[in-house]
């Protein structure tokens, strides 16, 4: 998968996450939310939320981390550097 395609997918994912602010598990036309974990960092009470989801078309898994004013997205990778695929994806 080329870097250009990955960048386009990440921009699409960021737009999707910013557009959907609900706190429950969601399904979109293309992306499926697998799990959500909330917590607090040890330094202060900065709450954060980690979400793992995958692309229905490619099966590629992503990690999104959101805190009060920050958002980070990344593709999950296998040890060999290839994108991690969701086990039950079509």
C-alpha positions in Angstrom: 0.0 0.0 0.0 1.6 3.3 -1.0 2.1 6.2 1.3 -0.2 8.3 -0.7 -3.1 5.9 -0.2 -2.4 5.7 3.5 -2.3 9.5 3.8 -5.7 9.8 2.0 -7.2 7.1 4.3 -5.9 8.9 7.4 -7.4 12.2 6.3 -10.7 10.5 5.7 -10.5 8.8 9.1 -9.7 12.1 10.8 -12.7 13.8 9.1 -14.9 10.8 10.1 -13.8 10.9 13.8 -14.3 14.7 14.0 -17.7 14.5 12.4 -19.0 11.8 14.8 -18.8 13.0 18.4 -21.0 10.3 19.9 -19.6 8.3 22.8 -21.0 5.0 21.7 -19.9 2.3 19.3 -20.7 3.3 15.8 -20.7 1.8 12.3 -20.2 3.9 9.3 -20.5 2.9 5.7 -16.8 2.1 5.5 -15.3 2.0 9.0 -16.2 -0.2 12.0 -15.3 0.7 15.6 -13.9 -2.4 17.3 -13.1 -1.1 20.8 -13.0 2.0 22.9 -10.9 2.5 26.1 -10.9 5.5 28.4 -8.4 6.5 31.0 -6.5 9.2 32.8 -2.8 9.8 32.6 -0.8 9.7 35.8 0.4 13.3 35.5 -2.7 15.3 36.2 -6.2 14.3 35.2 -5.9 14.5 31.5 -8.5 12.1 30.2 -8.1 10.4 26.9 -9.9 7.9 24.7 -8.3 5.2 22.6 -10.4 3.7 19.7 -9.5 0.8 17.4 -11.4 0.5 14.2 -10.9 -1.1 10.8 -11.8 -0.3 7.1 -14.5 -2.6 5.8 -13.0 -2.5 2.3 -9.4 -3.2 3.1 -9.5 -4.8 6.6 -6.7 -2.5 7.7 -6.8 -1.6 11.4 -6.3 1.9 12.8 -5.7 3.4 16.3 -7.2 6.8 17.2 -6.3 8.6 20.5 -8.3 11.6 21.5 -7.9 13.9 24.5 -9.4 17.3 25.4 -7.8 19.2 22.5 -5.8 16.7 20.6 -6.4 13.9 18.1 -3.9 11.3 16.8 -4.5 8.6 14.2 -2.2 5.9 13.0 -2.2 2.6 11.1 -1.5 -0.4 13.2 1.4 -2.4 11.9 2.7 -6.0 12.1 6.2 -6.7 13.2 7.3 -6.8 9.5 5.9 -3.3 8.8 2.8 -4.4 6.9 -0.6 -3.0 7.9 -2.4 -5.1 10.5 -5.6 -6.6 9.1 -8.7 -7.3 11.2 -9.2 -11.0 11.6 -13.0 -11.1 10.8 -12.9 -8.6 7.9 -14.3 -9.8 4.6 
